[in-house]
Amino acid sequence: MTSSSMPSQGKTRAACLIGWPAAHSRSPLIHHYWLRTLGIEGGYVIEAVPPEDFKDFLFRLSLRGFVGANVTRPHKEHALALSAP
């Protein structure tokens, strides 16, 4: 698993995209545009998380300094299964 240097340890809140692979994503570009345009202090980074580490990463999201996340392939179905009652 690769970890970014952006998680919010201080005042700036950060979210991330969780995927495997994920480096191709344009999500940070899009999110940073809207954060700047709307004057919102925050960050958005990519977290490349292998499938075997997904559940642990997701359950410890806030401990990693994130306030939220988006999920992309191949984790979408696993995220849905974890959120089902």
PyMOL Python script that loads the backbone (N, CA, C, O; Angstrom):
from pymol import cmd

cmd.read_pdbstr("""\
ATOM      1  N   MET A   1       0.853  -1.169   0.000  1.00  0.00           N
ATOM      2  CA  MET A   1       0.000   0.000   0.000  1.00  0.00           C
ATOM      3  C   MET A   1       0.893   1.223   0.000  1.00  0.00           C
ATOM      4  O   MET A   1       1.868   1.292   0.748  1.00  0.00           O
ATOM      5  N   THR A   2       0.558   2.181  -0.837  1.00  0.00           N
ATOM      6  CA  THR A   2       1.293   3.428  -0.824  1.00  0.00           C
ATOM      7  C   THR A   2       0.463   4.467  -0.099  1.00  0.00           C
ATOM      8  O   THR A   2      -0.754   4.541  -0.268  1.00  0.00           O
ATOM      9  N   SER A   3       1.118   5.246   0.688  1.00  0.00           N
ATOM     10  CA  SER A   3       0.416   6.266   1.452  1.00  0.00           C
ATOM     11  C   SER A   3       0.872   7.636   1.014  1.00  0.00           C
ATOM     12  O   SER A   3       2.058   7.853   0.765  1.00  0.00           O
ATOM     13  N   SER A   4      -0.039   8.537   0.920  1.00  0.00           N
ATOM     14  CA  SER A   4       0.287   9.895   0.504  1.00  0.00           C
ATOM     15  C   SER A   4       0.746  10.701   1.700  1.00  0.00           C
ATOM     16  O   SER A   4       0.694  10.236   2.839  1.00  0.00           O
ATOM     17  N   SER A   5       1.196  11.912   1.428  1.00  0.00           N
ATOM     18  CA  SER A   5       1.644  12.787   2.497  1.00  0.00           C
ATOM     19  C   SER A   5       0.607  13.844   2.841  1.00  0.00           C
ATOM     20  O   SER A   5       0.929  14.812   3.530  1.00  0.00           O
ATOM     21  N   MET A   6      -0.633  13.686   2.379  1.00  0.00           N
ATOM     22  CA  MET A   6      -1.639  14.726   2.524  1.00  0.00           C
ATOM     23  C   MET A   6      -2.620  14.552   3.675  1.00  0.00           C
ATOM     24  O   MET A   6      -3.333  15.513   3.965  1.00  0.00           O
ATOM     25  N   PRO A   7      -2.722  13.414   4.358  1.00  0.00           N
ATOM     26  CA  PRO A   7      -3.761  13.277   5.374  1.00  0.00           C
ATOM     27  C   PRO A   7      -3.747  14.415   6.375  1.00  0.00           C
ATOM     28  O   PRO A   7      -2.710  15.006   6.674  1.00  0.00           O
ATOM     29  N   SER A   8      -4.925  14.698   6.876  1.00  0.00           N
ATOM     30  CA  SER A   8      -5.076  15.851   7.758  1.00  0.00           C
ATOM     31  C   SER A   8      -4.649  15.521   9.174  1.00  0.00           C
ATOM     32  O   SER A   8      -5.388  14.887   9.928  1.00  0.00           O
ATOM     33  N   GLN A   9      -3.474  15.947   9.522  1.00  0.00           N
ATOM     34  CA  GLN A   9      -2.987  15.800  10.887  1.00  0.00           C
ATOM     35  C   GLN A   9      -3.230  17.094  11.659  1.00  0.00           C
ATOM     36  O   GLN A   9      -3.252  17.096  12.890  1.00  0.00           O
ATOM     37  N   GLY A  10      -3.409  18.179  10.940  1.00  0.00           N
ATOM     38  CA  GLY A  10      -3.596  19.479  11.561  1.00  0.00           C
ATOM     39  C   GLY A  10      -4.953  20.046  11.251  1.00  0.00           C
ATOM     40  O   GLY A  10      -5.978  19.397  11.462  1.00  0.00           O
ATOM     41  N   LYS A  11      -4.957  21.275  10.742  1.00  0.00           N
ATOM     42  CA  LYS A  11      -6.195  21.991  10.498  1.00  0.00           C
ATOM     43  C   LYS A  11      -6.854  21.634   9.168  1.00  0.00           C
ATOM     44  O   LYS A  11      -8.082  21.640   9.072  1.00  0.00           O
ATOM     45  N   THR A  12      -6.073  21.329   8.152  1.00  0.00           N
ATOM     46  CA  THR A  12      -6.627  21.060   6.832  1.00  0.00           C
ATOM     47  C   THR A  12      -7.252  19.674   6.787  1.00  0.00           C
ATOM     48  O   THR A  12      -6.610  18.679   7.125  1.00  0.00           O
ATOM     49  N   ARG A  13      -8.504  19.623   6.367  1.00  0.00           N
ATOM     50  CA  ARG A  13      -9.187  18.336   6.249  1.00  0.00           C
ATOM     51  C   ARG A  13      -8.880  17.740   4.890  1.00  0.00           C
ATOM     52  O   ARG A  13      -8.772  18.460   3.897  1.00  0.00           O
ATOM     53  N   ALA A  14      -8.740  16.423   4.847  1.00  0.00           N
ATOM     54  CA  ALA A  14      -8.398  15.752   3.597  1.00  0.00           C
ATOM     55  C   ALA A  14      -9.286  14.535   3.376  1.00  0.00           C
ATOM     56  O   ALA A  14      -9.721  13.872   4.317  1.00  0.00           O
ATOM     57  N   ALA A  15      -9.535  14.270   2.122  1.00  0.00           N
ATOM     58  CA  ALA A  15     -10.245  13.062   1.701  1.00  0.00           C
ATOM     59  C   ALA A  15      -9.344  12.365   0.685  1.00  0.00           C
ATOM     60  O   ALA A  15      -8.331  12.915   0.255  1.00  0.00           O
ATOM     61  N   CYS A  16      -9.731  11.139   0.307  1.00  0.00           N
ATOM     62  CA  CYS A  16      -8.891  10.411  -0.629  1.00  0.00           C
ATOM     63  C   CYS A  16      -9.724   9.540  -1.564  1.00  0.00           C
ATOM     64  O   CYS A  16     -10.908   9.289  -1.340  1.00  0.00           O
ATOM     65  N   LEU A  17      -9.061   9.098  -2.607  1.00  0.00           N
ATOM     66  CA  LEU A  17      -9.602   8.096  -3.507  1.00  0.00           C
ATOM     67  C   LEU A  17      -8.875   6.807  -3.200  1.00  0.00           C
ATOM     68  O   LEU A  17      -7.644   6.772  -3.192  1.00  0.00           O
ATOM     69  N   ILE A  18      -9.629   5.737  -2.944  1.00  0.00           N
ATOM     70  CA  ILE A  18      -9.040   4.430  -2.659  1.00  0.00           C
ATOM     71  C   ILE A  18      -9.247   3.545  -3.877  1.00  0.00           C
ATOM     72  O   ILE A  18     -10.381   3.328  -4.304  1.00  0.00           O
ATOM     73  N   GLY A  19      -8.167   3.038  -4.433  1.00  0.00           N
ATOM     74  CA  GLY A  19      -8.256   2.176  -5.600  1.00  0.00           C
ATOM     75  C   GLY A  19      -7.013   1.331  -5.765  1.00  0.00           C
ATOM     76  O   GLY A  19      -6.041   1.480  -5.025  1.00  0.00           O
ATOM     77  N   TRP A  20      -7.056   0.428  -6.758  1.00  0.00           N
ATOM     78  CA  TRP A  20      -5.887  -0.420  -7.051  1.00  0.00           C
ATOM     79  C   TRP A  20      -5.967  -0.908  -8.475  1.00  0.00           C
ATOM     80  O   TRP A  20      -6.760  -1.815  -8.731  1.00  0.00           O
ATOM     81  N   PRO A  21      -5.243  -0.408  -9.389  1.00  0.00           N
ATOM     82  CA  PRO A  21      -4.370   0.763  -9.255  1.00  0.00           C
ATOM     83  C   PRO A  21      -5.199   2.037  -9.230  1.00  0.00           C
ATOM     84  O   PRO A  21      -6.394   2.013  -9.522  1.00  0.00           O
ATOM     85  N   ALA A  22      -4.576   3.129  -8.888  1.00  0.00           N
ATOM     86  CA  ALA A  22      -5.329   4.377  -8.781  1.00  0.00           C
ATOM     87  C   ALA A  22      -4.576   5.591  -9.320  1.00  0.00           C
ATOM     88  O   ALA A  22      -5.152   6.674  -9.413  1.00  0.00           O
ATOM     89  N   ALA A  23      -3.320   5.435  -9.670  1.00  0.00           N
ATOM     90  CA  ALA A  23      -2.490   6.573 -10.086  1.00  0.00           C
ATOM     91  C   ALA A  23      -3.033   7.281 -11.325  1.00  0.00           C
ATOM     92  O   ALA A  23      -2.734   8.454 -11.544  1.00  0.00           O
ATOM     93  N   HIS A  24      -3.815   6.595 -12.123  1.00  0.00           N
ATOM     94  CA  HIS A  24      -4.357   7.180 -13.352  1.00  0.00           C
ATOM     95  C   HIS A  24      -5.514   8.151 -13.097  1.00  0.00           C
ATOM     96  O   HIS A  24      -5.902   8.900 -13.994  1.00  0.00           O
ATOM     97  N   SER A  25      -6.055   8.141 -11.902  1.00  0.00           N
ATOM     98  CA  SER A  25      -7.256   8.918 -11.598  1.00  0.00           C
ATOM     99  C   SER A  25      -7.021  10.423 -11.703  1.00  0.00           C
ATOM    100  O   SER A  25      -5.968  10.937 -11.326  1.00  0.00           O
ATOM    101  N   ARG A  26      -8.023  11.101 -12.220  1.00  0.00           N
ATOM    102  CA  ARG A  26      -8.000  12.561 -12.277  1.00  0.00           C
ATOM    103  C   ARG A  26      -8.803  13.175 -11.124  1.00  0.00           C
ATOM    104  O   ARG A  26      -8.997  14.390 -11.076  1.00  0.00           O
ATOM    105  N   SER A  27      -9.255  12.353 -10.222  1.00  0.00           N
ATOM    106  CA  SER A  27     -10.060  12.851  -9.101  1.00  0.00           C
ATOM    107  C   SER A  27      -9.389  13.969  -8.314  1.00  0.00           C
ATOM    108  O   SER A  27     -10.052  14.961  -8.010  1.00  0.00           O
ATOM    109  N   PRO A  28      -8.103  13.861  -7.969  1.00  0.00           N
ATOM    110  CA  PRO A  28      -7.495  14.978  -7.231  1.00  0.00           C
ATOM    111  C   PRO A  28      -7.536  16.293  -8.003  1.00  0.00           C
ATOM    112  O   PRO A  28      -7.776  17.347  -7.414  1.00  0.00           O
ATOM    113  N   LEU A  29      -7.309  16.242  -9.291  1.00  0.00           N
ATOM    114  CA  LEU A  29      -7.363  17.446 -10.127  1.00  0.00           C
ATOM    115  C   LEU A  29      -8.750  18.091 -10.051  1.00  0.00           C
ATOM    116  O   LEU A  29      -8.874  19.304  -9.882  1.00  0.00           O
ATOM    117  N   ILE A  30      -9.778  17.272 -10.176  1.00  0.00           N
ATOM    118  CA  ILE A  30     -11.151  17.765 -10.135  1.00  0.00           C
ATOM    119  C   ILE A  30     -11.502  18.312  -8.752  1.00  0.00           C
ATOM    120  O   ILE A  30     -12.048  19.409  -8.632  1.00  0.00           O
ATOM    121  N   HIS A  31     -11.186  17.541  -7.708  1.00  0.00           N
ATOM    122  CA  HIS A  31     -11.519  17.983  -6.353  1.00  0.00           C
ATOM    123  C   HIS A  31     -10.745  19.237  -5.959  1.00  0.00           C
ATOM    124  O   HIS A  31     -11.313  20.140  -5.344  1.00  0.00           O
ATOM    125  N   HIS A  32      -9.464  19.311  -6.299  1.00  0.00           N
ATOM    126  CA  HIS A  32      -8.687  20.504  -5.963  1.00  0.00           C
ATOM    127  C   HIS A  32      -9.217  21.733  -6.693  1.00  0.00           C
ATOM    128  O   HIS A  32      -9.206  22.832  -6.137  1.00  0.00           O
ATOM    129  N   TYR A  33      -9.677  21.566  -7.918  1.00  0.00           N
ATOM    130  CA  TYR A  33     -10.268  22.689  -8.645  1.00  0.00           C
ATOM    131  C   TYR A  33     -11.445  23.265  -7.862  1.00  0.00           C
ATOM    132  O   TYR A  33     -11.522  24.476  -7.654  1.00  0.00           O
ATOM    133  N   TRP A  34     -12.361  22.400  -7.428  1.00  0.00           N
ATOM    134  CA  TRP A  34     -13.544  22.882  -6.721  1.00  0.00           C
ATOM    135  C   TRP A  34     -13.210  23.399  -5.328  1.00  0.00           C
ATOM    136  O   TRP A  34     -13.836  24.354  -4.869  1.00  0.00           O
ATOM    137  N   LEU A  35     -12.264  22.809  -4.657  1.00  0.00           N
ATOM    138  CA  LEU A  35     -11.847  23.332  -3.358  1.00  0.00           C
ATOM    139  C   LEU A  35     -11.327  24.763  -3.514  1.00  0.00           C
ATOM    140  O   LEU A  35     -11.703  25.654  -2.752  1.00  0.00           O
ATOM    141  N   ARG A  36     -10.459  24.975  -4.507  1.00  0.00           N
ATOM    142  CA  ARG A  36      -9.927  26.324  -4.755  1.00  0.00           C
ATOM    143  C   ARG A  36     -11.026  27.287  -5.192  1.00  0.00           C
ATOM    144  O   ARG A  36     -11.123  28.400  -4.675  1.00  0.00           O
ATOM    145  N   THR A  37     -11.850  26.859  -6.138  1.00  0.00           N
ATOM    146  CA  THR A  37     -12.893  27.723  -6.686  1.00  0.00           C
ATOM    147  C   THR A  37     -13.872  28.175  -5.612  1.00  0.00           C
ATOM    148  O   THR A  37     -14.310  29.325  -5.614  1.00  0.00           O
ATOM    149  N   LEU A  38     -14.210  27.295  -4.713  1.00  0.00           N
ATOM    150  CA  LEU A  38     -15.177  27.609  -3.659  1.00  0.00           C
ATOM    151  C   LEU A  38     -14.524  28.125  -2.383  1.00  0.00           C
ATOM    152  O   LEU A  38     -15.214  28.441  -1.413  1.00  0.00           O
ATOM    153  N   GLY A  39     -13.203  28.211  -2.379  1.00  0.00           N
ATOM    154  CA  GLY A  39     -12.494  28.739  -1.217  1.00  0.00           C
ATOM    155  C   GLY A  39     -12.549  27.831   0.000  1.00  0.00           C
ATOM    156  O   GLY A  39     -12.567  28.305   1.136  1.00  0.00           O
ATOM    157  N   ILE A  40     -12.574  26.537  -0.238  1.00  0.00           N
ATOM    158  CA  ILE A  40     -12.641  25.562   0.853  1.00  0.00           C
ATOM    159  C   ILE A  40     -11.235  25.048   1.144  1.00  0.00           C
ATOM    160  O   ILE A  40     -10.540  24.579   0.243  1.00  0.00           O
ATOM    161  N   GLU A  41     -10.826  25.139   2.392  1.00  0.00           N
ATOM    162  CA  GLU A  41      -9.524  24.605   2.776  1.00  0.00           C
ATOM    163  C   GLU A  41      -9.642  23.090   2.905  1.00  0.00           C
ATOM    164  O   GLU A  41     -10.454  22.588   3.682  1.00  0.00           O
ATOM    165  N   GLY A  42      -8.843  22.380   2.153  1.00  0.00           N
ATOM    166  CA  GLY A  42      -8.892  20.930   2.212  1.00  0.00           C
ATOM    167  C   GLY A  42      -7.951  20.306   1.210  1.00  0.00           C
ATOM    168  O   GLY A  42      -7.280  21.007   0.453  1.00  0.00           O
ATOM    169  N   GLY A  43      -7.904  19.008   1.207  1.00  0.00           N
ATOM    170  CA  GLY A  43      -7.044  18.276   0.294  1.00  0.00           C
ATOM    171  C   GLY A  43      -7.718  16.999  -0.171  1.00  0.00           C
ATOM    172  O   GLY A  43      -8.677  16.524   0.436  1.00  0.00           O
ATOM    173  N   TYR A  44      -7.199  16.457  -1.255  1.00  0.00           N
ATOM    174  CA  TYR A  44      -7.726  15.222  -1.823  1.00  0.00           C
ATOM    175  C   TYR A  44      -6.571  14.502  -2.495  1.00  0.00           C
ATOM    176  O   TYR A  44      -5.919  15.058  -3.379  1.00  0.00           O
ATOM    177  N   VAL A  45      -6.319  13.283  -2.086  1.00  0.00           N
ATOM    178  CA  VAL A  45      -5.185  12.525  -2.596  1.00  0.00           C
ATOM    179  C   VAL A  45      -5.604  11.120  -3.025  1.00  0.00           C
ATOM    180  O   VAL A  45      -6.700  10.652  -2.719  1.00  0.00           O
ATOM    181  N   ILE A  46      -4.704  10.479  -3.732  1.00  0.00           N
ATOM    182  CA  ILE A  46      -4.903   9.090  -4.160  1.00  0.00           C
ATOM    183  C   ILE A  46      -4.210   8.156  -3.169  1.00  0.00           C
ATOM    184  O   ILE A  46      -3.068   8.389  -2.771  1.00  0.00           O
ATOM    185  N   GLU A  47      -4.907   7.116  -2.784  1.00  0.00           N
ATOM    186  CA  GLU A  47      -4.326   6.056  -1.956  1.00  0.00           C
ATOM    187  C   GLU A  47      -4.434   4.749  -2.732  1.00  0.00           C
ATOM    188  O   GLU A  47      -5.534   4.235  -2.937  1.00  0.00           O
ATOM    189  N   ALA A  48      -3.304   4.214  -3.159  1.00  0.00           N
ATOM    190  CA  ALA A  48      -3.273   2.934  -3.866  1.00  0.00           C
ATOM    191  C   ALA A  48      -3.268   1.819  -2.818  1.00  0.00           C
ATOM    192  O   ALA A  48      -2.262   1.585  -2.147  1.00  0.00           O
ATOM    193  N   VAL A  49      -4.403   1.142  -2.691  1.00  0.00           N
ATOM    194  CA  VAL A  49      -4.582   0.137  -1.642  1.00  0.00           C
ATOM    195  C   VAL A  49      -4.889  -1.217  -2.287  1.00  0.00           C
ATOM    196  O   VAL A  49      -5.912  -1.359  -2.957  1.00  0.00           O
ATOM    197  N   PRO A  50      -4.018  -2.212  -2.095  1.00  0.00           N
ATOM    198  CA  PRO A  50      -4.281  -3.540  -2.646  1.00  0.00           C
ATOM    199  C   PRO A  50      -5.551  -4.136  -2.041  1.00  0.00           C
ATOM    200  O   PRO A  50      -5.899  -3.821  -0.903  1.00  0.00           O
ATOM    201  N   PRO A  51      -6.243  -4.989  -2.787  1.00  0.00           N
ATOM    202  CA  PRO A  51      -7.487  -5.578  -2.299  1.00  0.00           C
ATOM    203  C   PRO A  51      -7.387  -6.216  -0.910  1.00  0.00           C
ATOM    204  O   PRO A  51      -8.311  -6.104  -0.105  1.00  0.00           O
ATOM    205  N   GLU A  52      -6.279  -6.875  -0.636  1.00  0.00           N
ATOM    206  CA  GLU A  52      -6.148  -7.543   0.669  1.00  0.00           C
ATOM    207  C   GLU A  52      -6.013  -6.558   1.826  1.00  0.00           C
ATOM    208  O   GLU A  52      -6.186  -6.952   2.980  1.00  0.00           O
ATOM    209  N   ASP A  53      -5.711  -5.303   1.558  1.00  0.00           N
ATOM    210  CA  ASP A  53      -5.573  -4.287   2.607  1.00  0.00           C
ATOM    211  C   ASP A  53      -6.764  -3.335   2.686  1.00  0.00           C
ATOM    212  O   ASP A  53      -6.799  -2.456   3.546  1.00  0.00           O
ATOM    213  N   PHE A  54      -7.741  -3.506   1.793  1.00  0.00           N
ATOM    214  CA  PHE A  54      -8.835  -2.544   1.686  1.00  0.00           C
ATOM    215  C   PHE A  54      -9.646  -2.405   2.977  1.00  0.00           C
ATOM    216  O   PHE A  54      -9.849  -1.291   3.461  1.00  0.00           O
ATOM    217  N   LYS A  55     -10.102  -3.505   3.527  1.00  0.00           N
ATOM    218  CA  LYS A  55     -10.959  -3.452   4.720  1.00  0.00           C
ATOM    219  C   LYS A  55     -10.238  -2.740   5.868  1.00  0.00           C
ATOM    220  O   LYS A  55     -10.822  -1.871   6.515  1.00  0.00           O
ATOM    221  N   ASP A  56      -9.000  -3.092   6.122  1.00  0.00           N
ATOM    222  CA  ASP A  56      -8.235  -2.466   7.193  1.00  0.00           C
ATOM    223  C   ASP A  56      -8.050  -0.972   6.928  1.00  0.00           C
ATOM    224  O   ASP A  56      -8.207  -0.152   7.832  1.00  0.00           O
ATOM    225  N   PHE A  57      -7.715  -0.624   5.684  1.00  0.00           N
ATOM    226  CA  PHE A  57      -7.524   0.785   5.343  1.00  0.00           C
ATOM    227  C   PHE A  57      -8.812   1.568   5.570  1.00  0.00           C
ATOM    228  O   PHE A  57      -8.798   2.647   6.162  1.00  0.00           O
ATOM    229  N   LEU A  58      -9.916   1.019   5.097  1.00  0.00           N
ATOM    230  CA  LEU A  58     -11.206   1.697   5.221  1.00  0.00           C
ATOM    231  C   LEU A  58     -11.617   1.868   6.683  1.00  0.00           C
ATOM    232  O   LEU A  58     -12.078   2.941   7.073  1.00  0.00           O
ATOM    233  N   PHE A  59     -11.457   0.830   7.485  1.00  0.00           N
ATOM    234  CA  PHE A  59     -11.871   0.908   8.884  1.00  0.00           C
ATOM    235  C   PHE A  59     -10.978   1.826   9.709  1.00  0.00           C
ATOM    236  O   PHE A  59     -11.371   2.253  10.794  1.00  0.00           O
ATOM    237  N   ARG A  60      -9.806   2.130   9.222  1.00  0.00           N
ATOM    238  CA  ARG A  60      -8.886   3.023   9.934  1.00  0.00           C
ATOM    239  C   ARG A  60      -8.713   4.364   9.201  1.00  0.00           C
ATOM    240  O   ARG A  60      -7.712   5.055   9.385  1.00  0.00           O
ATOM    241  N   LEU A  61      -9.675   4.711   8.389  1.00  0.00           N
ATOM    242  CA  LEU A  61      -9.608   5.919   7.573  1.00  0.00           C
ATOM    243  C   LEU A  61      -9.345   7.170   8.414  1.00  0.00           C
ATOM    244  O   LEU A  61      -8.455   7.957   8.092  1.00  0.00           O
ATOM    245  N   SER A  62     -10.107   7.354   9.475  1.00  0.00           N
ATOM    246  CA  SER A  62      -9.930   8.563  10.292  1.00  0.00           C
ATOM    247  C   SER A  62      -8.608   8.540  11.051  1.00  0.00           C
ATOM    248  O   SER A  62      -8.019   9.594  11.292  1.00  0.00           O
ATOM    249  N   LEU A  63      -8.139   7.367  11.425  1.00  0.00           N
ATOM    250  CA  LEU A  63      -6.841   7.276  12.098  1.00  0.00           C
ATOM    251  C   LEU A  63      -5.703   7.662  11.147  1.00  0.00           C
ATOM    252  O   LEU A  63      -4.625   8.060  11.588  1.00  0.00           O
ATOM    253  N   ARG A  64      -5.948   7.543   9.863  1.00  0.00           N
ATOM    254  CA  ARG A  64      -4.963   7.939   8.847  1.00  0.00           C
ATOM    255  C   ARG A  64      -5.072   9.426   8.523  1.00  0.00           C
ATOM    256  O   ARG A  64      -4.318   9.940   7.697  1.00  0.00           O
ATOM    257  N   GLY A  65      -6.006  10.114   9.170  1.00  0.00           N
ATOM    258  CA  GLY A  65      -6.144  11.555   8.999  1.00  0.00           C
ATOM    259  C   GLY A  65      -7.158  11.994   7.960  1.00  0.00           C
ATOM    260  O   GLY A  65      -7.222  13.178   7.632  1.00  0.00           O
ATOM    261  N   PHE A  66      -7.957  11.067   7.430  1.00  0.00           N
ATOM    262  CA  PHE A  66      -8.932  11.418   6.410  1.00  0.00           C
ATOM    263  C   PHE A  66     -10.319  11.623   7.012  1.00  0.00           C
ATOM    264  O   PHE A  66     -10.698  10.965   7.981  1.00  0.00           O
ATOM    265  N   VAL A  67     -11.068  12.553   6.416  1.00  0.00           N
ATOM    266  CA  VAL A  67     -12.443  12.799   6.836  1.00  0.00           C
ATOM    267  C   VAL A  67     -13.446  12.125   5.912  1.00  0.00           C
ATOM    268  O   VAL A  67     -14.643  12.112   6.199  1.00  0.00           O
ATOM    269  N   GLY A  68     -12.966  11.567   4.805  1.00  0.00           N
ATOM    270  CA  GLY A  68     -13.844  10.883   3.865  1.00  0.00           C
ATOM    271  C   GLY A  68     -13.048  10.278   2.729  1.00  0.00           C
ATOM    272  O   GLY A  68     -11.843  10.498   2.602  1.00  0.00           O
ATOM    273  N   ALA A  69     -13.749   9.507   1.901  1.00  0.00           N
ATOM    274  CA  ALA A  69     -13.075   8.853   0.779  1.00  0.00           C
ATOM    275  C   ALA A  69     -14.068   8.495  -0.308  1.00  0.00           C
ATOM    276  O   ALA A  69     -15.264   8.332  -0.067  1.00  0.00           O
ATOM    277  N   ASN A  70     -13.538   8.378  -1.502  1.00  0.00           N
ATOM    278  CA  ASN A  70     -14.247   7.786  -2.624  1.00  0.00           C
ATOM    279  C   ASN A  70     -13.568   6.455  -2.907  1.00  0.00           C
ATOM    280  O   ASN A  70     -12.385   6.273  -2.619  1.00  0.00           O
ATOM    281  N   VAL A  71     -14.323   5.538  -3.467  1.00  0.00           N
ATOM    282  CA  VAL A  71     -13.797   4.207  -3.743  1.00  0.00           C
ATOM    283  C   VAL A  71     -13.943   3.915  -5.225  1.00  0.00           C
ATOM    284  O   VAL A  71     -14.986   4.187  -5.820  1.00  0.00           O
ATOM    285  N   THR A  72     -12.894   3.361  -5.819  1.00  0.00           N
ATOM    286  CA  THR A  72     -12.948   2.968  -7.218  1.00  0.00           C
ATOM    287  C   THR A  72     -12.483   1.521  -7.352  1.00  0.00           C
ATOM    288  O   THR A  72     -12.220   0.838  -6.361  1.00  0.00           O
ATOM    289  N   ARG A  73     -12.390   1.080  -8.582  1.00  0.00           N
ATOM    290  CA  ARG A  73     -12.076  -0.325  -8.828  1.00  0.00           C
ATOM    291  C   ARG A  73     -10.798  -0.749  -8.143  1.00  0.00           C
ATOM    292  O   ARG A  73      -9.892   0.077  -8.035  1.00  0.00           O
ATOM    293  N   PRO A  74     -10.663  -1.911  -7.696  1.00  0.00           N
ATOM    294  CA  PRO A  74     -11.651  -2.982  -7.698  1.00  0.00           C
ATOM    295  C   PRO A  74     -12.440  -3.053  -6.396  1.00  0.00           C
ATOM    296  O   PRO A  74     -13.008  -4.097  -6.078  1.00  0.00           O
ATOM    297  N   HIS A  75     -12.484  -1.971  -5.647  1.00  0.00           N
ATOM    298  CA  HIS A  75     -13.024  -2.000  -4.282  1.00  0.00           C
ATOM    299  C   HIS A  75     -14.512  -1.687  -4.151  1.00  0.00           C
ATOM    300  O   HIS A  75     -15.057  -1.817  -3.055  1.00  0.00           O
ATOM    301  N   LYS A  76     -15.175  -1.287  -5.204  1.00  0.00           N
ATOM    302  CA  LYS A  76     -16.568  -0.836  -5.083  1.00  0.00           C
ATOM    303  C   LYS A  76     -17.492  -1.905  -4.506  1.00  0.00           C
ATOM    304  O   LYS A  76     -18.264  -1.620  -3.591  1.00  0.00           O
ATOM    305  N   GLU A  77     -17.426  -3.118  -5.021  1.00  0.00           N
ATOM    306  CA  GLU A  77     -18.314  -4.177  -4.514  1.00  0.00           C
ATOM    307  C   GLU A  77     -17.978  -4.551  -3.084  1.00  0.00           C
ATOM    308  O   GLU A  77     -18.876  -4.850  -2.297  1.00  0.00           O
ATOM    309  N   HIS A  78     -16.710  -4.540  -2.737  1.00  0.00           N
ATOM    310  CA  HIS A  78     -16.303  -4.838  -1.366  1.00  0.00           C
ATOM    311  C   HIS A  78     -16.811  -3.750  -0.421  1.00  0.00           C
ATOM    312  O   HIS A  78     -17.274  -4.053   0.679  1.00  0.00           O
ATOM    313  N   ALA A  79     -16.729  -2.491  -0.839  1.00  0.00           N
ATOM    314  CA  ALA A  79     -17.240  -1.380  -0.017  1.00  0.00           C
ATOM    315  C   ALA A  79     -18.751  -1.538   0.189  1.00  0.00           C
ATOM    316  O   ALA A  79     -19.250  -1.323   1.293  1.00  0.00           O
ATOM    317  N   LEU A  80     -19.471  -1.909  -0.859  1.00  0.00           N
ATOM    318  CA  LEU A  80     -20.905  -2.113  -0.738  1.00  0.00           C
ATOM    319  C   LEU A  80     -21.217  -3.245   0.243  1.00  0.00           C
ATOM    320  O   LEU A  80     -22.108  -3.117   1.083  1.00  0.00           O
ATOM    321  N   ALA A  81     -20.490  -4.335   0.135  1.00  0.00           N
ATOM    322  CA  ALA A  81     -20.705  -5.463   1.046  1.00  0.00           C
ATOM    323  C   ALA A  81     -20.421  -5.075   2.492  1.00  0.00           C
ATOM    324  O   ALA A  81     -21.131  -5.512   3.398  1.00  0.00           O
ATOM    325  N   LEU A  82     -19.414  -4.275   2.716  1.00  0.00           N
ATOM    326  CA  LEU A  82     -19.076  -3.847   4.087  1.00  0.00           C
ATOM    327  C   LEU A  82     -20.104  -2.874   4.652  1.00  0.00           C
ATOM    328  O   LEU A  82     -20.254  -2.768   5.870  1.00  0.00           O
ATOM    329  N   SER A  83     -20.814  -2.162   3.776  1.00  0.00           N
ATOM    330  CA  SER A  83     -21.795  -1.179   4.261  1.00  0.00           C
ATOM    331  C   SER A  83     -23.199  -1.767   4.407  1.00  0.00           C
ATOM    332  O   SER A  83     -24.077  -1.126   4.985  1.00  0.00           O
ATOM    333  N   ALA A  84     -23.418  -2.966   3.898  1.00  0.00           N
ATOM    334  CA  ALA A  84     -24.744  -3.587   3.981  1.00  0.00           C
ATOM    335  C   ALA A  84     -25.020  -4.056   5.413  1.00  0.00           C
ATOM    336  O   ALA A  84     -24.113  -4.488   6.124  1.00  0.00           O
ATOM    337  N   PRO A  85     -26.278  -3.963   5.816  1.00  0.00           N
ATOM    338  CA  PRO A  85     -26.642  -4.394   7.181  1.00  0.00           C
ATOM    339  C   PRO A  85     -26.497  -5.882   7.385  1.00  0.00           C
ATOM    340  O   PRO A  85     -26.766  -6.385   8.476  1.00  0.00           O
TER     341      PRO A  85
END
""", "prot")
cmd.dss("prot")
cmd.show_as("cartoon", "prot")
cmd.util.cbc("prot")
cmd.orient("prot")
